Amino acid sequence: MSTRFSPHGSFGARAPFYLALLLLVLSVLVSLTSGYLLYQLFREAKTEEIGQGLLVRAVLLTDQIARDAEVTMSVLRDPANESIAPDDDAGWREILEDAEAYDSASLRRIADALTSLRELSRLDSVQFLTPNGRVIVDESDLLQPGDRAAIPESDLPTWQAALDGKASHLLDEAAGTLRARVYAPVRFVRIDTDDPYADEVGAVLRIESSQGFESIRALERRGLLLAGVVVVLMATVAVLFYRLMRVIVQVHETAAHSDRLQAMGALTAAIAHEIRNPLGIIRAFSEGLRDDFEQSDPRREMAEDITGEVERLNGLVTQYLQFAQPQTGGADAVSTPAEVIPAVVRLLEKHDGATVPIAVEGLDDLPDVAISEAALRQLLLNLLMNAREAVLDRGESPSGQPPAIEIQCSTLRGPARVQIRISDNGPGISARDRRRVFDPFFTTRAQGTGLGLAICRHLVVDTRGTIEIESGEGEGTTVRVALPTATHPKGSTA
């Protein structure tokens, strides 16, 4: 797998993104969690308020209808009816029809009381039920006396509490609709001390209402809208924070890089002054000695070695100077890649003996770039020399492909830039080395100085361009350089 790396891709440069993301996540979590908790508190308080209100109405109504239901509840307790099975619908309808015929006036008063409660309190339903869940009176007339009332499984604890003599309420949210239900016990009225059913539960009053929950639904809608607004605002703040932190990090990196360049400049100036003059003298003496010896004399070879090492040291000093003070040409510098690239390729192929072919594409209609011709030549030479050394060091390619280098040029928009893409089929760069390739003095070659890519980076960044490396171990390497186009053609006036 190839991995993309750029000099701005270090952890320090990515830290603003991670900080902004962390700020966004924490802010959203805190805001949404706080809003949800407040909503839950409001919902619980509102539900309790509605439930308690219904509970009070139910208890008052049970006290009112207890005497009217006395006869019916006594009929239900008749031992003769104990033989009827709980699921015998016909048997229970017959019992309750007999009770209605025997005490119809009382049951009508109960029905009137249930109707009055439903209309005054805007209830959904009011039912008067037997202890085994059979309908005695259904105010809506949807169920007839003796029919089995549907008691949801979630209501069974509350239903049992009513049978045990405790009125209570619950909240049901079926099909997205909030409903409050109350189960209230209706007790036998104590007539005398010998009454066997005194204070026992003879029936259950169930009332149901979906009224009063509009404020909860409205709060949900507003809460969702507010959550969306909060997320957008937090994302905006996070983006602004990210941009601010990125600018701070870039300024810090630029300042640190400038400090390193200043230190390098002072060092290289001292090196140039203290070493170049003695090197020139040594080279002159070694060349003079070489001419004094015959071709077969071993001392001539020793003199040539001295000259070669002097040239190598002089090249090292030159590279130090190029790193410390690269010359991009300033703000008015302009060069033509369509002319510079072929010239650099010819120079490299002449030096290389054409052992590594270089293919060039996309030079047609390529605009000028805002960098000096010397700097562009130096940039391309460094990158192509690295690619050449990589493919020559590769050895036999696993795919059997010969060593090759490709240069592809194209234009990019927004802002206008020229992209130069240099690819090789060399061994690639290991994951350990990818993050350090642009560091000064980092090299994996025994004879390398580690300044080539560092100089390239400085040349590109100095023109406000970008340089990126995409490489995978065993997959070759691709370097993408993007340089801003020139504001005016070469040779014209601004």
Stockholm file with secondary structure:
# STOCKHOLM 1.0

chainA/1-494         MSTRFSPHGSFGARAPFYLALLLLVLSVLVSLTSGYLLYQLFREAKTEEIGQGLLVRAVLLTDQIARDAEVTMSVLRDPANESIAPDDDAGWREILEDAEAYDSASLRRIADALTSLRELSRLDSVQFLTPNGRVIVDESDLLQPGDRAAIPESDLPTWQAALDGKASHLLDEAAGTLRARVYAPVRFVRIDTDDPYADEVGAVLRIESSQGFESIRALERRGLLLAGVVVVLMATVAVLFYRLMRVIVQVHETAAHSDRLQAMGALTAAIAHEIRNPLGIIRAFSEGLRDDFEQSDPRREMAEDITGEVERLNGLVTQYLQFAQPQTGGADAVSTPAEVIPAVVRLLEKHDGATVPIAVEGLDDLPDVAISEAALRQLLLNLLMNAREAVLDRGESPSGQPPAIEIQCSTLRGPARVQIRISDNGPGISARDRRRVFDPFFTTRAQGTGLGLAICRHLVVDTRGTIEIESGEGEGTTVRVALPTATHPKGSTA
#=GR chainA/1-494 SS CCEEECTTCSHHHHHHHHHHHHHHHHHHHHHHHHHHHHHHHHHHHHHHHHHHHHHHHHHHHHHHHTTTTHHHHHHHTCGGGGGSCTTCHHHHHHHHHHHHHHSHHHHHHHHHHHHHHHHHHTCSEEEEECTTSBEEEETTSSSCTTCBCCCCGGGHHHHHHHHTTCCEEEEEEETTEEEEEEEEEEECCCCSTTCTTTTCEEEEEEEEECTTCHHHHHHHHHHHHHHHHHHHHHHHHHHHHHHHHHHHHHHHHHHHHHHHHHHHHHHHHHHHHHHHHHHHHHHHHHHHHHHHSCTTCHHHHHHHHHHHHHHHHHHHHHHHHHHHSCCCCCTTCCBCHHHHHHHHHHHHHHHHTTSSCEEEECCTTCCCBSSCHHHHHHHHHHHHHHHHHHHHHSCSCTTCCCCCEEEEEEEETTTTEEEEEEEECSCCCCHHHHTTTTSTTCCSSTTCCSCHHHHHHHHHHHTTCEEEEEECTTSCEEEEEEEEBCSSCTTSCC
#=GC SS_cons         CCEEECTTCSHHHHHHHHHHHHHHHHHHHHHHHHHHHHHHHHHHHHHHHHHHHHHHHHHHHHHHHTTTTHHHHHHHTCGGGGGSCTTCHHHHHHHHHHHHHHSHHHHHHHHHHHHHHHHHHTCSEEEEECTTSBEEEETTSSSCTTCBCCCCGGGHHHHHHHHTTCCEEEEEEETTEEEEEEEEEEECCCCSTTCTTTTCEEEEEEEEECTTCHHHHHHHHHHHHHHHHHHHHHHHHHHHHHHHHHHHHHHHHHHHHHHHHHHHHHHHHHHHHHHHHHHHHHHHHHHHHHHHSCTTCHHHHHHHHHHHHHHHHHHHHHHHHHHHSCCCCCTTCCBCHHHHHHHHHHHHHHHHTTSSCEEEECCTTCCCBSSCHHHHHHHHHHHHHHHHHHHHHSCSCTTCCCCCEEEEEEEETTTTEEEEEEEECSCCCCHHHHTTTTSTTCCSSTTCCSCHHHHHHHHHHHTTCEEEEEECTTSCEEEEEEEEBCSSCTTSCC
//
